[in-house]
Amino acid sequence: MTAACPIEADRDDRKSAALAAERITVGADTRVIGGLAFARELLRSSVTRQAGAGAKDEVVGDPAFTSVFFLDGEPHKRKRQAIVRYFTPKAINTRYHAVMEQATEALLARMRSRGQARLDQMSFELAVTVAAEIVGLTDSDQAAMARRIQSTLIGLRLPRMSRWRRPLGQLQATFHGARFMLSDVRPAIAARRAERREDVISHLIDEGYPDKAILVECMTYAVAGMITTREFIVMAAWHLFGNDALRERFLAADEADQTAILEEIMRLDPVVNLIARRITADTEMPSGAVTEGRRSWWTSAPPMWTRPVWASAPTRWTRTGPGGPGRSAPTSASATAATAARARRWPSTRPGSSWTACCGSPASGCTASRICAGPTS
């Protein structure tokens, strides 16, 4: 390991920073939060409400049938606890890992036979196949369903459409949503009414969800799981294809080291780099004050961070930016233990390694604009 921390290096490995800066507009009623501690306080506060991903000011209709993505507080917690069993590491390893491998092999075989393929389409088809297994959308053609889901996503662009274009966009979104319902969701519901399975749709049927509410859940899982997976796979490939040393390290690495590299790519180019919350009451918090009626964005994207730079020792985070060197970052016993465990698991965080030990994980608040899980040279 070299003596100099890569945070000091004149190098920028980010791929999406310029595009994010160009496309993101901060409104006059919005405050951007760049500090991890303040963001954590806001996200845990009872005075904040969801303000992104199409969330309305208040939940309308029966909260029992509202998607978990649009709920706050105890209703969100209860609903999340009810479905968490489908997303545990054990469930992924025992039920979904084989699906991932089979789908990947099928996609690669098709690419070899054709001699070419588009990565964004392949990765989306993979994401749809895996997410469909979890949700329960397995009673229709998966490739055709991926195309139908892709078509419904025009609804996400409605806020950015011009006034004259928006009605047509709304009509298209409604049409594609109805096609998704008739071709994919309704057959899955019918199959599970006849015989329950270990998936989300079966759970929703047991909870008494009407068909329309099940459709909304399937659409939100499409956005939250399928699109984000596709975008991360493409971003990871972009980094690896463009960096020979990093790619060679990744291919030769064990799973723990590969995970370290992927997490570092996610830190540099997060798929979701803004988390929006609406403030419902004036409140003083340990890290600052918030005002009713305003929106707050927590950004995890390095270009937006303006506060201290953080670097890691194996068991402790040390501030090296404004505020003085050697000043300890706020941390908890669990965070320190997690950092120590990471240091034991990752060769890149061990003293004397040829890989940098400066940065660590996305949760650390690291602001280096280069891959820190790669060679120091």
C-alpha positions as CSV (number, residue, x, y, z in Angstrom):
1,M,0.0,0.0,0.0
2,T,1.3,3.4,-0.8
3,A,1.7,6.1,1.9
4,A,-0.7,8.5,0.2
5,C,-4.4,8.1,0.6
6,P,-6.2,7.9,-2.8
7,I,-8.5,10.7,-1.6
8,E,-5.6,13.0,-2.3
9,A,-5.0,11.7,-5.8
10,D,-6.0,13.7,-8.9
11,R,-8.2,11.0,-10.4
12,D,-11.9,10.6,-10.9
13,D,-13.4,7.2,-11.8
14,R,-17.0,8.3,-11.7
15,K,-19.1,7.7,-14.8
16,S,-22.4,9.3,-14.0
17,A,-21.5,12.5,-12.0
18,A,-21.7,14.9,-14.9
19,L,-25.0,13.5,-16.1
20,A,-26.4,13.6,-12.6
21,A,-25.3,17.3,-12.1
22,E,-26.9,18.2,-15.5
23,R,-30.2,16.4,-14.9
24,I,-30.9,17.1,-11.2
25,T,-32.6,20.3,-10.3
26,V,-33.0,21.4,-6.7
27,G,-36.1,23.4,-6.1
28,A,-36.3,26.5,-3.9
29,D,-38.2,24.5,-1.3
30,T,-35.6,21.7,-1.1
31,R,-32.6,21.4,1.1
32,V,-29.8,19.0,0.1
33,I,-28.4,17.1,3.1
34,G,-24.8,15.7,2.5
35,G,-24.0,14.5,6.0
36,L,-24.5,10.9,7.1
37,A,-25.5,11.6,10.7
38,F,-28.1,14.3,9.8
39,A,-29.5,12.1,7.0
40,R,-29.9,9.2,9.5
41,E,-31.7,11.5,11.9
42,L,-34.1,12.7,9.2
43,L,-34.8,9.2,7.9
44,R,-35.6,7.9,11.4
45,S,-37.6,11.0,12.4
46,S,-41.4,10.9,12.9
47,V,-41.8,14.3,11.3
48,T,-40.6,13.2,7.8
49,R,-42.7,11.6,5.1
50,Q,-42.0,9.9,1.8
51,A,-41.5,12.5,-1.0
52,G,-40.1,10.5,-3.9
53,A,-41.0,7.7,-6.3
54,G,-44.5,9.1,-6.9
55,A,-45.4,9.4,-3.2
56,K,-48.4,11.7,-2.5
57,D,-48.6,14.2,0.4
58,E,-50.8,11.8,2.2
59,V,-51.8,8.1,1.8
60,V,-55.2,7.9,0.1
61,G,-57.5,4.8,0.2
62,D,-57.1,1.9,2.6
63,P,-53.5,2.0,4.1
64,A,-53.8,-1.8,4.5
65,F,-53.6,-2.1,0.7
66,T,-51.1,0.7,0.1
67,S,-47.7,-0.3,-1.2
68,V,-44.9,-0.5,1.4
69,F,-42.9,2.0,-0.7
70,F,-45.4,4.8,0.0
71,L,-46.0,4.2,3.8
72,D,-44.2,5.7,6.7
73,G,-43.7,4.9,10.4
74,E,-45.4,1.9,12.0
75,P,-47.5,1.0,8.9
76,H,-44.4,0.8,6.8
77,K,-42.6,-1.2,9.5
78,R,-45.4,-3.8,9.9
79,K,-45.8,-4.3,6.1
80,R,-42.0,-4.6,5.6
81,Q,-41.8,-7.2,8.4
82,A,-44.5,-9.2,6.7
83,I,-42.6,-9.5,3.4
84,V,-39.0,-9.5,4.6
85,R,-38.8,-13.3,4.5
86,Y,-38.8,-13.2,0.7
87,F,-35.6,-11.0,0.6
88,T,-33.4,-12.6,3.3
89,P,-29.9,-13.9,2.4
90,K,-31.2,-17.4,3.1
91,A,-34.1,-17.1,0.7
92,I,-31.8,-15.7,-2.0
93,N,-29.3,-18.6,-1.5
94,T,-31.8,-21.4,-1.2
95,R,-34.5,-20.3,-3.7
96,Y,-33.3,-17.6,-6.1
97,H,-29.6,-18.2,-6.6
98,A,-30.3,-21.1,-8.9
99,V,-32.8,-18.9,-10.9
100,M,-30.1,-16.3,-11.3
101,E,-27.6,-18.8,-12.6
102,Q,-30.0,-20.5,-15.0
103,A,-31.2,-17.2,-16.4
104,T,-27.6,-15.9,-16.8
105,E,-26.5,-19.0,-18.6
106,A,-29.5,-18.8,-20.9
107,L,-28.8,-15.2,-21.7
108,L,-25.1,-15.9,-22.4
109,A,-26.0,-18.9,-24.6
110,R,-28.3,-16.7,-26.6
111,M,-25.6,-14.0,-27.0
112,R,-23.1,-16.6,-28.2
113,S,-25.5,-18.0,-30.7
114,R,-26.3,-14.5,-32.1
115,G,-22.8,-13.2,-31.8
116,Q,-23.9,-10.0,-30.1
117,A,-26.3,-8.6,-27.5
118,R,-27.2,-5.4,-25.7
119,L,-26.2,-5.5,-22.1
120,D,-29.0,-3.2,-20.9
121,Q,-31.6,-5.6,-22.5
122,M,-29.8,-8.7,-21.1
123,S,-29.5,-7.3,-17.6
124,F,-33.2,-6.2,-17.6
125,E,-34.3,-9.6,-18.7
126,L,-32.2,-11.2,-15.9
127,A,-33.6,-8.7,-13.3
128,V,-37.2,-9.4,-14.5
129,T,-36.7,-13.2,-14.3
130,V,-35.4,-13.1,-10.7
131,A,-37.8,-10.4,-9.4
132,A,-40.7,-12.3,-11.0
133,E,-39.7,-15.4,-9.1
134,I,-39.8,-13.4,-5.8
135,V,-43.0,-11.6,-6.6
136,G,-44.8,-14.5,-8.3
137,L,-45.1,-13.3,-11.9
138,T,-44.2,-16.7,-13.3
139,D,-47.3,-17.7,-15.3
140,S,-46.5,-15.9,-18.6
141,D,-43.6,-15.6,-21.0
142,Q,-40.7,-13.9,-19.2
143,A,-39.1,-12.2,-22.2
144,A,-42.4,-10.8,-23.4
145,M,-43.2,-9.7,-19.8
146,A,-39.9,-7.8,-19.7
147,R,-40.9,-5.9,-22.8
148,R,-44.3,-5.1,-21.4
149,I,-42.8,-3.9,-18.1
150,Q,-40.3,-1.8,-20.0
151,S,-43.3,-0.2,-21.9
152,T,-45.1,0.7,-18.7
153,L,-42.1,2.8,-17.5
154,I,-43.2,5.7,-19.7
155,G,-45.2,6.6,-16.6
156,L,-42.0,7.6,-14.8
157,R,-41.3,10.3,-17.5
158,L,-44.7,12.0,-17.1
159,P,-43.5,14.7,-14.7
160,R,-40.9,15.8,-17.3
161,M,-43.2,15.8,-20.3
162,S,-44.5,19.1,-21.7
163,R,-48.1,20.0,-21.1
164,W,-49.3,18.9,-24.6
165,R,-47.3,15.6,-24.5
166,R,-48.4,14.6,-21.0
167,P,-52.0,13.4,-21.8
168,L,-50.7,11.2,-24.6
169,G,-48.0,9.8,-22.2
170,Q,-50.7,9.1,-19.6
171,L,-52.8,7.3,-22.1
172,Q,-49.8,5.2,-23.2
173,A,-49.0,4.4,-19.5
174,T,-52.6,3.3,-18.9
175,F,-52.6,1.1,-22.0
176,H,-49.4,-0.6,-21.1
177,G,-50.4,-1.0,-17.5
178,A,-53.6,-2.7,-18.6
179,R,-51.7,-5.0,-20.9
180,F,-49.3,-5.9,-18.1
181,M,-52.3,-6.6,-15.9
182,L,-54.1,-8.9,-18.4
183,S,-51.1,-10.7,-19.7
184,D,-49.0,-11.2,-16.6
185,V,-50.5,-10.2,-13.3
186,R,-54.0,-11.7,-13.6
187,P,-52.8,-15.1,-14.7
188,A,-50.4,-15.1,-11.7
189,I,-53.2,-14.2,-9.4
190,A,-55.5,-16.9,-10.8
191,A,-52.8,-19.6,-10.4
192,R,-52.1,-18.6,-6.8
193,R,-55.8,-18.4,-5.9
194,A,-55.9,-22.1,-7.0
195,E,-52.6,-23.0,-5.2
196,R,-50.6,-20.7,-2.9
197,R,-46.8,-20.5,-3.4
198,E,-43.9,-19.0,-1.4
199,D,-44.0,-15.6,-3.1
200,V,-45.3,-12.0,-2.6
201,I,-48.5,-12.4,-4.7
202,S,-49.6,-15.4,-2.6
203,H,-49.0,-13.3,0.5
204,L,-51.0,-10.4,-0.8
205,I,-53.9,-12.8,-1.7
206,D,-53.8,-14.1,1.9
207,E,-54.0,-10.5,3.1
208,G,-57.1,-9.8,1.1
209,Y,-55.6,-7.5,-1.5
210,P,-57.9,-6.7,-4.5
211,D,-56.4,-7.2,-8.0
212,K,-55.8,-3.5,-8.5
213,A,-53.7,-3.2,-5.3
214,I,-51.7,-6.3,-6.4
215,L,-51.0,-4.7,-9.7
216,V,-49.7,-1.6,-7.9
217,E,-47.4,-3.8,-5.8
218,C,-46.1,-5.5,-9.0
219,M,-45.5,-2.2,-10.6
220,T,-43.6,-0.8,-7.6
221,Y,-41.4,-3.9,-7.4
222,A,-40.7,-3.5,-11.1
223,V,-39.3,0.0,-10.5
224,A,-37.6,-0.8,-7.2
225,G,-36.1,-4.1,-8.1
226,M,-35.9,-4.7,-11.9
227,I,-34.8,-1.2,-13.1
228,T,-32.3,-0.6,-10.4
229,T,-30.7,-4.1,-10.9
230,R,-30.4,-3.4,-14.6
231,E,-28.8,0.0,-14.1
232,F,-26.3,-1.4,-11.5
233,I,-25.2,-4.3,-13.8
234,V,-24.6,-1.9,-16.7
235,M,-22.7,0.6,-14.4
236,A,-20.5,-2.2,-13.0
237,A,-19.8,-3.5,-16.5
238,W,-18.9,0.0,-17.6
239,H,-16.3,0.3,-14.8
240,L,-14.9,-3.2,-15.4
241,F,-14.7,-3.0,-19.2
242,G,-12.9,0.3,-19.0
243,N,-10.3,-0.6,-16.3
244,D,-8.1,-3.6,-17.2
245,A,-6.5,-3.9,-13.8
246,L,-9.8,-3.7,-11.9
247,R,-11.4,-6.3,-14.3
248,E,-8.5,-8.7,-13.9
249,R,-8.6,-8.4,-10.1
250,F,-12.4,-8.9,-10.2
251,L,-12.2,-12.1,-12.3
252,A,-9.4,-13.5,-10.1
253,A,-11.0,-12.6,-6.8
254,D,-13.2,-14.6,-4.4
255,E,-16.7,-13.6,-3.6
256,A,-15.8,-11.3,-0.7
257,D,-13.4,-9.3,-2.8
258,Q,-15.8,-9.1,-5.7
259,T,-18.4,-7.8,-3.4
260,A,-16.0,-5.1,-2.1
261,I,-15.3,-3.9,-5.7
262,L,-19.1,-3.9,-6.5
263,E,-19.9,-1.9,-3.4
264,E,-17.2,0.6,-4.2
265,I,-18.7,1.0,-7.7
266,M,-22.0,1.5,-6.1
267,R,-20.5,4.2,-3.8
268,L,-19.1,6.1,-6.8
269,D,-22.1,5.7,-9.1
270,P,-25.1,4.9,-7.0
271,V,-28.3,3.8,-8.8
272,V,-30.4,5.9,-6.4
273,N,-28.4,8.9,-5.3
274,L,-31.2,10.9,-3.8
275,I,-33.6,10.0,-1.0
276,A,-36.4,12.6,-0.7
277,R,-38.4,13.4,2.4
278,R,-41.1,15.9,3.2
279,I,-41.0,17.8,6.5
280,T,-44.3,17.9,8.4
281,A,-43.2,20.0,11.4
282,D,-40.4,22.3,12.6
283,T,-37.9,20.2,14.5
284,E,-34.5,20.6,16.1
285,M,-32.2,17.6,15.6
286,P,-28.7,17.0,17.0
287,S,-27.2,17.7,13.6
288,G,-29.5,20.6,12.6
289,A,-32.9,22.0,12.2
290,V,-35.6,21.3,9.6
291,T,-38.6,23.5,8.6
292,E,-42.2,22.3,8.0
293,G,-43.2,22.3,4.4
294,R,-39.8,21.9,3.0
295,R,-38.3,18.9,1.2
296,S,-35.0,17.4,2.2
297,W,-32.8,15.3,-0.1
298,W,-30.1,13.1,1.2
299,T,-27.6,12.5,-1.5
300,S,-25.2,9.6,-1.4
301,A,-23.4,10.7,-4.6
302,P,-19.9,11.9,-4.1
303,P,-20.3,15.0,-6.4
304,M,-22.9,16.4,-4.0
305,W,-20.9,15.9,-0.8
306,T,-19.4,19.2,0.4
307,R,-18.5,18.2,4.0
308,P,-15.5,16.4,5.4
309,V,-13.6,13.7,3.6
310,W,-13.5,10.4,5.4
311,A,-10.8,7.8,5.4
312,S,-10.7,4.4,7.2
313,A,-8.5,2.6,9.5
314,P,-9.4,-1.0,10.0
315,T,-11.6,-0.3,13.1
316,R,-12.2,3.4,13.0
317,W,-13.2,6.2,10.7
318,T,-10.9,9.2,10.8
319,R,-11.8,12.7,9.6
320,T,-9.1,14.2,7.3
321,G,-11.1,17.2,5.9
322,P,-12.2,20.5,7.5
323,G,-12.3,20.1,11.3
324,G,-8.8,18.9,11.7
325,P,-7.0,15.7,11.0
326,G,-7.3,12.7,13.3
327,R,-10.7,13.7,14.6
328,S,-12.9,10.7,15.1
329,A,-16.1,10.3,13.1
330,P,-19.4,9.7,14.9
331,T,-19.7,6.0,15.2
332,S,-21.5,3.3,17.2
333,A,-20.2,0.1,18.7
334,S,-22.1,-1.8,16.0
335,A,-20.5,0.3,13.2
336,T,-17.1,-0.2,14.7
337,A,-17.6,-4.0,14.8
338,A,-18.9,-4.0,11.3
339,T,-15.9,-2.1,10.1
340,A,-13.6,-4.5,11.9
341,A,-15.4,-7.4,10.3
342,R,-15.0,-5.8,6.9
343,A,-11.3,-5.4,7.5
344,R,-11.0,-9.1,8.3
345,R,-13.1,-10.1,5.3
346,W,-11.6,-7.8,2.6
347,P,-7.9,-8.1,1.7
348,S,-8.3,-4.5,0.5
349,T,-8.6,-3.2,4.0
350,R,-5.8,-5.1,5.6
351,P,-2.6,-3.1,6.6
352,G,0.2,-3.9,4.2
353,S,-2.1,-4.9,1.3
354,S,-1.3,-3.7,-2.2
355,W,-4.8,-2.4,-2.3
356,T,-5.9,0.8,-0.7
357,A,-7.2,0.8,2.8
358,C,-8.7,4.2,2.6
359,C,-12.5,4.3,2.1
360,G,-14.4,1.1,2.6
361,S,-18.1,1.1,2.2
362,P,-20.8,3.4,0.8
363,A,-22.2,3.8,4.4
364,S,-18.8,5.3,5.5
365,G,-19.4,8.6,3.9
366,C,-16.2,8.3,1.8
367,T,-16.0,11.0,-0.8
368,A,-13.0,9.9,-2.8
369,S,-13.8,10.1,-6.5
370,R,-11.9,7.0,-7.5
371,I,-12.2,3.3,-7.1
372,C,-10.8,2.6,-3.6
373,A,-11.0,-1.2,-3.9
374,G,-8.5,-1.3,-6.7
375,P,-4.7,-1.0,-7.1
376,T,-3.0,2.0,-5.6
377,S,-0.9,2.5,-8.7
